[in-house]
Amino acid sequence: MKRLLAAASLAGALAGCGTTIGTDRPKTSRLDSDLSNGAPIGKVTSSALPGSAPAAGNERIGTGDVKIALILPLTAAGGQPSQVGQSLRNAADLAFADAGVKEVSLLVKDDHSTPDGARAAAEQAMSDGAEIVIGPLFASDVREVARVVRQSGRPMIAFSTDSAAAAHGSYLLSFLIEGYVDRIVDFAASRGKKSAAALIPDNDYGRVADAEFQADAAKRGLRVLAVEHYTAATRDAAVRKIADLGAGIDTLFIPEQADAMPAMAAALEAAGLKPDAVQLLGTGLWNDARVLSLPALQGAWFSAPENSGFNAFAGRYREKYGADPARIATLSYDAVRLAAVLAKSQGSQRYSDSVLLNRQGFTGADGVFRFRADGLNDRGLAVLQVKNGKAVPISPAPKTFPPSAT
């Protein structure tokens, strides 16, 4: 197919059609909020970020005829400004400037971090003539917006990590639990691992990770000898049960979030589960200094996007806004840049299924991704090893997708 636009560098121009184109909210689900990118949302160093959206949350960026709605939690549920929402908004503004596409304009809407606010923002966006909706962040808000845009026949690219919020036409760009688990299990099997156990936190994230882990292990011939679900109160006992398996396992999967890993590491050490005796596996939640510094985690493997793309994006973000971006800000950047470049290159088919569901995908700040017909996504993830307090790549993220479906 024809070349759409020359490759861009730095924060990830978007690739498609085979060529390069250029918590503030109270947690109702552990699949959203601080887990929205499979890693902590990240520190934002200013409570009033430069260039942040107006309080009314009804801003327009650009003057082009192709209208792209951006629905974000600019206001937290308690009424105060949302740093995460502002960071997502700023990343979108940066993407708009980088794309240099005069044909589009961004209609920035505040969903006030509520389903009702998200629905009202979507209704206003449709009334304003938006052709595609980017956002919102939280799963309950995504469902409300999906109902509105579906009636108008418009697609949506949202940021929730709850795969239950996905549907045809309602695409999730976020880093999904399932993708993390698929990658790390495939890698462990490729390295000759044969028998595994799992320590699963008793929350929504853990339950999804558990189901995916067991399904993937069965596909790859990795025997699962034990699965222990735990709470903070039962964690130590669960670890001891796994330790009792001794040499019967060569792999231990722990899909725990970063702030709980110091306690988990202490339990592993107390039970005698040493890094040189059993291979620890985790998800992108471990890509955090609190995890990387733990002695009990040295040598562990986890799947995550490679850091270089985000680091480059973050440097440019800091240069423009004088603050650190939220970790999930790349989602907003990539979605807006994709929508802008498609508006310039794909004419009237710009947001059609044939364009958005291109099997060769797109390349953004966090690597290659593609949308699936069920609304979920595939992402190119790396496998990293915890080594001397750092995350060291041991299996690079793929730069392209195979032509067959995954």
ChimeraX attribute file (.defattr): number of C-alpha atoms within 10 A of each C-alpha:
attribute: neighborCount
match mode: 1-to-1
recipient: residues
	/A:1	7
	/A:2	7
	/A:3	13
	/A:4	19
	/A:5	17
	/A:6	13
	/A:7	14
	/A:8	15
	/A:9	13
	/A:10	15
	/A:11	26
	/A:12	26
	/A:13	26
	/A:14	30
	/A:15	28
	/A:16	26
	/A:17	19
	/A:18	17
	/A:19	19
	/A:20	19
	/A:21	25
	/A:22	25
	/A:23	17
	/A:24	19
	/A:25	19
	/A:26	11
	/A:27	12
	/A:28	11
	/A:29	17
	/A:30	15
	/A:31	24
	/A:32	23
	/A:33	22
	/A:34	22
	/A:35	24
	/A:36	26
	/A:37	28
	/A:38	27
	/A:39	20
	/A:40	22
	/A:41	18
	/A:42	17
	/A:43	13
	/A:44	17
	/A:45	13
	/A:46	13
	/A:47	12
	/A:48	15
	/A:49	19
	/A:50	14
	/A:51	13
	/A:52	20
	/A:53	24
	/A:54	14
	/A:55	12
	/A:56	12
	/A:57	20
	/A:58	16
	/A:59	15
	/A:60	16
	/A:61	16
	/A:62	18
	/A:63	12
	/A:64	13
	/A:65	13
	/A:66	20
	/A:67	26
	/A:68	26
	/A:69	27
	/A:70	32
	/A:71	32
	/A:72	32
	/A:73	30
	/A:74	30
	/A:75	25
	/A:76	21
	/A:77	17
	/A:78	12
	/A:79	10
	/A:80	12
	/A:81	21
	/A:82	25
	/A:83	25
	/A:84	30
	/A:85	28
	/A:86	27
	/A:87	31
	/A:88	29
	/A:89	26
	/A:90	24
	/A:91	29
	/A:92	26
	/A:93	23
	/A:94	20
	/A:95	23
	/A:96	24
	/A:97	14
	/A:98	16
	/A:99	21
	/A:100	13
	/A:101	18
	/A:102	16
	/A:103	15
	/A:104	21
	/A:105	20
	/A:106	24
	/A:107	23
	/A:108	26
	/A:109	29
	/A:110	28
	/A:111	29
	/A:112	28
	/A:113	26
	/A:114	19
	/A:115	19
	/A:116	15
	/A:117	21
	/A:118	30
	/A:119	22
	/A:120	18
	/A:121	26
	/A:122	28
	/A:123	17
	/A:124	17
	/A:125	25
	/A:126	19
	/A:127	10
	/A:128	13
	/A:129	14
	/A:130	23
	/A:131	21
	/A:132	22
	/A:133	28
	/A:134	28
	/A:135	32
	/A:136	32
	/A:137	30
	/A:138	28
	/A:139	25
	/A:140	20
	/A:141	26
	/A:142	27
	/A:143	20
	/A:144	20
	/A:145	28
	/A:146	28
	/A:147	14
	/A:148	20
	/A:149	23
	/A:150	14
	/A:151	9
	/A:152	14
	/A:153	11
	/A:154	18
	/A:155	21
	/A:156	30
	/A:157	29
	/A:158	32
	/A:159	29
	/A:160	29
	/A:161	29
	/A:162	26
	/A:163	20
	/A:164	11
	/A:165	22
	/A:166	26
	/A:167	17
	/A:168	16
	/A:169	24
	/A:170	28
	/A:171	30
	/A:172	31
	/A:173	28
	/A:174	26
	/A:175	29
	/A:176	25
	/A:177	26
	/A:178	21
	/A:179	21
	/A:180	28
	/A:181	30
	/A:182	19
	/A:183	21
	/A:184	26
	/A:185	27
	/A:186	16
	/A:187	19
	/A:188	22
	/A:189	17
	/A:190	11
	/A:191	9
	/A:192	10
	/A:193	19
	/A:194	18
	/A:195	19
	/A:196	25
	/A:197	24
	/A:198	24
	/A:199	23
	/A:200	23
	/A:201	23
	/A:202	15
	/A:203	16
	/A:204	14
	/A:205	22
	/A:206	22
	/A:207	15
	/A:208	18
	/A:209	26
	/A:210	25
	/A:211	12
	/A:212	19
	/A:213	23
	/A:214	19
	/A:215	15
	/A:216	20
	/A:217	21
	/A:218	12
	/A:219	11
	/A:220	16
	/A:221	12
	/A:222	23
	/A:223	16
	/A:224	18
	/A:225	13
	/A:226	15
	/A:227	18
	/A:228	18
	/A:229	17
	/A:230	18
	/A:231	12
	/A:232	11
	/A:233	8
	/A:234	12
	/A:235	20
	/A:236	18
	/A:237	14
	/A:238	19
	/A:239	23
	/A:240	16
	/A:241	15
	/A:242	23
	/A:243	20
	/A:244	12
	/A:245	13
	/A:246	13
	/A:247	11
	/A:248	15
	/A:249	21
	/A:250	18
	/A:251	23
	/A:252	22
	/A:253	25
	/A:254	21
	/A:255	28
	/A:256	22
	/A:257	23
	/A:258	19
	/A:259	14
	/A:260	13
	/A:261	21
	/A:262	17
	/A:263	12
	/A:264	21
	/A:265	18
	/A:266	15
	/A:267	19
	/A:268	21
	/A:269	15
	/A:270	14
	/A:271	17
	/A:272	16
	/A:273	22
	/A:274	19
	/A:275	16
	/A:276	12
	/A:277	13
	/A:278	19
	/A:279	20
	/A:280	26
	/A:281	24
	/A:282	24
	/A:283	28
	/A:284	31
	/A:285	24
	/A:286	30
	/A:287	26
	/A:288	18
	/A:289	12
	/A:290	14
	/A:291	24
	/A:292	23
	/A:293	17
	/A:294	17
	/A:295	18
	/A:296	24
	/A:297	27
	/A:298	21
	/A:299	23
	/A:300	22
	/A:301	27
	/A:302	32
	/A:303	30
	/A:304	31
	/A:305	25
	/A:306	22
	/A:307	16
	/A:308	14
	/A:309	18
	/A:310	23
	/A:311	16
	/A:312	15
	/A:313	22
	/A:314	22
	/A:315	16
	/A:316	18
	/A:317	20
	/A:318	12
	/A:319	11
	/A:320	13
	/A:321	18
	/A:322	14
	/A:323	20
	/A:324	20
	/A:325	30
	/A:326	22
	/A:327	23
	/A:328	26
	/A:329	28
	/A:330	27
	/A:331	28
	/A:332	30
	/A:333	26
	/A:334	26
	/A:335	24
	/A:336	27
	/A:337	29
	/A:338	24
	/A:339	26
	/A:340	27
	/A:341	24
	/A:342	23
	/A:343	23
	/A:344	19
	/A:345	15
	/A:346	13
	/A:347	9
	/A:348	10
	/A:349	13
	/A:350	19
	/A:351	20
	/A:352	13
	/A:353	15
	/A:354	11
	/A:355	15
	/A:356	25
	/A:357	21
	/A:358	15
	/A:359	23
	/A:360	21
	/A:361	26
	/A:362	30
	/A:363	27
	/A:364	26
	/A:365	26
	/A:366	25
	/A:367	27
	/A:368	24
	/A:369	26
	/A:370	24
	/A:371	25
	/A:372	23
	/A:373	15
	/A:374	14
	/A:375	21
	/A:376	25
	/A:377	23
	/A:378	22
	/A:379	28
	/A:380	23
	/A:381	27
	/A:382	25
	/A:383	25
	/A:384	28
	/A:385	24
	/A:386	24
	/A:387	18
	/A:388	14
	/A:389	18
	/A:390	16
	/A:391	26
	/A:392	17
	/A:393	20
	/A:394	13
	/A:395	13
	/A:396	13
	/A:397	21
	/A:398	13
	/A:399	13
	/A:400	19
	/A:401	19
	/A:402	9
	/A:403	8
	/A:404	7
	/A:405	9
	/A:406	9
